[in-house]
Amino acid sequence: MNKIDRRRPESETDATVNAARLGTRLRLARQTRGMTLKTLAAAAKCSESLLSKIENGKASPSLPMLHRLVEVLDTNIGWMFEQVDDDEAIVFRAGARPLIALDALRRGEGISLERIIPYSPGHLLQCNIHHIEAEGSSEGPIQHAGEEVGYVLAGRIELIVDGKSHALATGDAFVFRSELPHHYRNIGKERASIFWVNTPATF
């Protein structure tokens, strides 16, 4: 079996670009829906000052907060971060796929997503490789509509779904309804990678 491509996490420049893009799109989505900062902050259960910093690219939201924001705004995380891809694109070459960290402030926890299917309004599925460094963990638990399936490409992880813990190793797979609260962490001493598919697109 081929070795996993151990790509470097996004640089500080990439993180700054992602934060700026997120802020711009968050503001656009909010204004398009005629919402004030105060209204959106209240609906997403966050402070108005933090939301303002996020819109100005000076802060990054946690994953649970980002889920709440896109739910209130009736959009998804993929649109927040990426340029819309060509609907005709079929092949995405190794080394050319986007690698993003959802929250630049949490890069020390070692979570990054490698896009297998770049975000596009035409896709029903969403697919990423979740790379989790040693001692890394997702923030959560989170809940949202949909269904998820995953396959552990490398390493060992603990998957917690609806309060139940599952220890998984290379070659193990899982499936669950996204409405169930879920999160995960790396329980090994090396980087873990999970091929993760869900529908509808939420990231």
Secondary structure, DSSP 8 states (H G I E B T S, - for coil): -----------HHHHHHHHHHHHHHHHHHHHHTT--HHHHHHHHTS-HHHHHHHHTTS----HHHHHHHHHHHT--HHHHHS----TT-----TT-S-EE-S-GGGGGG-EEEEESS---TT-S-EEEEEEE-TT-B----B--SSEEEEEEEESEEEEEETTEEEEEETT-EEEEETTS-EEEEE-SSS-EEEEEEEES---
